[in-house]
C-alpha cells in the first residue's frame, strides 16, 4: 500500500515538473490524466487569499479549473510567500 501511494506521488510530481518549466503553466486535464497523473494523490495544499485551493505533490502544485468549457489544471511551483499564509 505504502509503495503504491509513494509511486503515484512520484509520478504526479514528475509530470507536474515536466509540464511546468516556468513556474506557472496551464494544461488540459485529459492530457495529464492520460499520462498517469492522479489528482487524488497529493502531499499538502495551500489556500490562496482569493480562496483558490492548490494541491501539491511536494513542491509542484495544481488547481482544477474550467476554461472556455475545457477542464484544465493550473500548475504552479511552491513559492516562499506561500509559507506566510
C-alpha positions in Angstrom: 0.0 0.0 0.0 2.7 2.5 1.0 4.8 1.8 -2.1 1.7 2.3 -4.3 1.0 5.7 -2.8 4.6 6.7 -2.9 4.9 5.7 -6.6 1.8 7.7 -7.5 3.1 10.7 -5.7 6.4 10.5 -7.5 4.6 10.0 -10.9 2.4 13.1 -10.1 5.5 15.2 -9.2 7.4 14.1 -12.3 4.5 15.0 -14.6 3.8 18.3 -12.9 7.5 19.2 -13.1 7.8 18.3 -16.8 4.9 20.5 -17.8 5.8 23.4 -15.5 9.2 24.7 -16.7 8.5 28.4 -16.0 6.9 28.2 -12.5 3.3 28.5 -13.8 1.5 26.8 -16.6 -1.9 25.6 -17.8 -2.5 22.1 -19.3 -5.6 20.2 -20.3 -6.7 17.8 -17.6 -7.2 14.9 -20.0 -3.6 15.1 -21.2 -2.2 14.9 -17.7 -4.6 12.1 -16.7 -3.7 10.1 -19.9 0.0 10.1 -18.8 -0.8 8.6 -15.4 -1.5 11.7 -13.2 -4.0 11.1 -10.4 -5.2 14.3 -8.7 -6.4 12.3 -5.6 -2.8 11.9 -4.5 -1.1 14.9 -3.1 1.2 15.8 -0.2 -0.3 19.0 1.0 -2.4 22.0 0.0 -2.3 25.8 0.0 -5.3 28.2 0.0 -4.7 31.5 -1.7 -6.1 34.7 -0.3 -8.7 34.7 -3.1 -9.9 31.3 -1.9 -8.4 29.2 -4.7 -7.1 25.8 -3.3 -3.9 24.4 -4.8 -3.0 20.8 -4.1 0.7 19.9 -4.1 2.9 16.9 -4.8 6.0 18.0 -3.0 6.9 21.4 -4.4 4.7 21.3 -7.5 1.1 22.2 -7.3 -2.1 22.2 -9.3 -5.6 23.6 -9.3 -8.5 22.4 -11.4 -10.5 24.9 -13.4 -12.8 25.2 -16.4 -11.6 27.4 -19.2 -13.9 28.0 -22.1 -15.7 24.7 -21.3 -12.5 22.7 -21.1 -11.2 21.0 -18.0 -7.7 22.2 -17.2 -5.1 22.3 -14.4 -3.2 25.4 -13.5 0.3 24.3 -12.5 2.4 26.2 -10.0 5.6 25.8 -8.1 5.8 26.4 -4.3 7.0 29.9 -3.5 8.3 31.4 -0.3 5.4 33.7 0.2 3.1 30.7 0.5 4.7 29.9 3.9 3.4 33.2 5.3 -0.3 32.5 4.8 
